[in-house]
Amino acid sequence: MVVEDEYLIALNIEMAIVDLGASVVGPFSQVDDALAALQGSANLPDAAILDINVRGQHVFPVADRLQERNIPFVFATGYDNWTIPTHLAHVQRFEKPTDPVRLIGALASQFVRRDESGAA
């Protein structure tokens, strides 16, 4: 899942994901659309890349929903760490602009850690 309101950044991330052989849920340029995509249990993403400010709204409700569902995610943002709520402070933050491959690598390492710990 990609939640990013800057078209070229979203496109760049999407192309990197597709180049690595995965598919993209989104990209979503509105928080409400991303939340709607996380309803139910069909077609849930395996992981997500979230911008913190999406069209003037914080993406934290999406982050909370992902966390509830144990879906790994990272932040890709121009915002500083202090903008992230305490309960999400553990989430890795990348400052934009960043290489999409770095974002994907960070998500991949979360899958490895999850597999090694035996978590679902």
C-alpha positions in Angstrom: 0.0 0.0 0.0 1.2 3.5 -0.9 -0.4 6.5 0.7 1.2 9.6 -0.9 -0.4 12.8 -2.3 2.5 13.9 -4.4 1.9 12.2 -7.8 5.5 11.9 -8.9 6.7 10.5 -5.6 3.8 8.0 -5.5 4.5 7.0 -9.1 8.2 6.5 -8.4 7.5 4.3 -5.4 4.9 2.3 -7.3 7.3 1.7 -10.2 10.0 0.5 -7.8 7.6 -1.9 -6.2 6.4 -3.3 -9.5 10.0 -3.5 -10.8 10.7 -5.8 -7.8 7.8 -8.1 -8.8 5.2 -7.0 -6.3 1.8 -5.2 -6.8 0.6 -2.0 -5.3 -2.6 -1.3 -3.4 -3.2 2.3 -4.3 -1.5 4.7 -4.4 -3.9 6.7 -2.3 -3.8 10.4 -2.2 -6.4 10.8 0.5 -6.5 9.3 4.0 -10.2 8.3 3.8 -9.6 6.3 0.6 -6.7 4.4 2.3 -8.9 3.7 5.4 -11.6 2.4 3.1 -9.2 0.0 1.4 -8.3 -1.4 4.9 -12.0 -2.3 5.7 -12.8 -6.0 5.8 -10.3 -8.7 5.2 -10.2 -8.9 1.4 -7.2 -7.5 -0.6 -5.3 -6.3 2.4 -1.8 -5.1 1.7 1.3 -7.0 2.9 3.0 -3.7 3.8 2.6 0.0 3.4 4.6 3.2 2.8 2.9 6.3 4.3 3.5 10.0 3.9 2.6 11.7 7.2 0.8 14.7 5.7 -1.7 13.7 2.9 -3.6 16.7 1.6 -3.5 18.4 4.9 -4.5 15.4 7.0 -2.2 13.3 9.1 -2.0 9.7 8.1 -2.0 8.3 11.6 -5.5 6.7 11.5 -4.2 4.6 8.6 -1.0 3.8 10.6 -3.2 2.8 13.5 -5.4 0.5 11.3 -2.2 -1.1 9.8 -0.8 -1.6 13.3 -4.0 -3.2 14.5 -3.8 -5.7 11.6 -0.1 -6.4 12.1 0.7 -5.0 8.7 4.3 -3.6 8.6 4.7 0.0 7.4 7.2 2.9 7.2 6.8 6.6 7.0 8.3 8.5 4.1 7.9 12.2 4.9 9.4 15.6 5.2 8.1 15.9 8.7 10.4 15.5 11.8 10.1 12.7 14.4 8.4 15.0 16.9 5.3 15.0 14.7 4.8 11.2 15.1 2.6 10.2 18.1 4.3 8.3 20.9 2.5 5.1 20.2 4.0 5.1 16.6 7.5 6.4 17.5 8.9 2.9 16.9 8.0 3.1 13.2 10.9 3.7 10.9 10.8 7.2 9.3 12.6 8.1 6.0 13.0 11.8 5.1 11.9 12.7 1.6 13.2 12.6 -0.9 14.4 9.0 -0.4 15.2 6.1 -2.7 12.1 3.9 -2.9 14.3 0.8 -2.9 15.4 1.9 0.7 11.8 2.0 1.7 11.1 -1.4 0.3 14.2 -2.8 1.9 13.1 -1.5 5.3 9.8 -3.3 4.8 11.5 -6.5 3.7 13.6 -6.5 6.8 10.4 -6.2 8.9 9.2 -9.4 7.2 12.4 -11.2 8.0 12.3 -10.1 11.7 8.6 -11.2 11.9 9.4 -14.6 10.3 12.4 -15.1 12.7 10.2 -14.2 15.8 7.4 -16.5 14.6 4.9 -13.7 14.7 2.0 -13.7 12.4 
